[in-house]
């Protein structure tokens, strides 16, 4: 009888693991459980926005309060379930493995998504509404749940890692151009014309960022001919600075998609031949 219960629990844990962990699923797409979690995250963020509206009635406010309690309870239960099913991964088996899992980025985000607000609600006496609203901002950590539950976000993360060095290079180029632009306008408009808006390099940095990112608020602008010529050159350079990271990321994203499609095709071909991709290597080792 005990052995039967153990097997049943292990089977349930394995099933939940394959449903809740996208990497463990045999087919793409979002599982019903994860779709439900994503829906709750989106609803909780909508509730956060509505709660900041001072004109809503007390009835609505009480309803949102009760709705948030339900969501907190569900996310707390989800956290415990994920802690339990983590044992399906060999890295997180046993007590030490579970402790290791608790300190993973996803587990930390899951905990922050509900625990601070739960503790506040348990000890709500004497606490201010402002404190509660500040804790509600921690609901933004629930966005990590979406990245975890939707497999497509894994492709974005892989593309970011693939293009990491190139993106850092473009960031360094952008920062250098911002600084050079600020220095140039500081000497042309600040020292040359005594304009307070360009009275120091840090002040000129604001103009450089607004110009190079093509935002162009218009609150600060050069008035001299030389300053306008320099600003024109800087603005044209800003078009390339903004476009370069987008091109780098698009290329990395395309490469990641292509490689994943090739791997999927290879797995299908290997399955059609009646063996997994690693069987030949295993036979050679034997």
KAUR-V191102 format. One record per run of one state. SS is the DSSP state (A for helix, B for strand, O for the rest). FROM is the first residue (numbers start at 1). TO is the last residue. If there is no record, write none. Layout:
ss=SS from=FROM to=TO
ss=SS from=FROM to=TO
//
This chain:
ss=O from=1 to=1
ss=A from=2 to=20
ss=O from=21 to=21
ss=A from=22 to=24
ss=O from=25 to=31
ss=A from=32 to=51
ss=O from=52 to=57
ss=A from=58 to=88
ss=O from=89 to=89
ss=A from=90 to=92
ss=O from=93 to=93
ss=A from=94 to=102
ss=O from=103 to=104
ss=A from=105 to=112
ss=O from=113 to=114
ss=A from=115 to=122
ss=O from=123 to=128
ss=A from=129 to=149
ss=O from=150 to=151
ss=A from=152 to=162
ss=O from=163 to=163
ss=A from=164 to=191
ss=O from=192 to=195
ss=A from=196 to=198
ss=O from=199 to=200
ss=A from=201 to=212
ss=O from=213 to=224
ss=A from=225 to=272
ss=O from=273 to=278
ss=A from=279 to=285
ss=O from=286 to=286
//
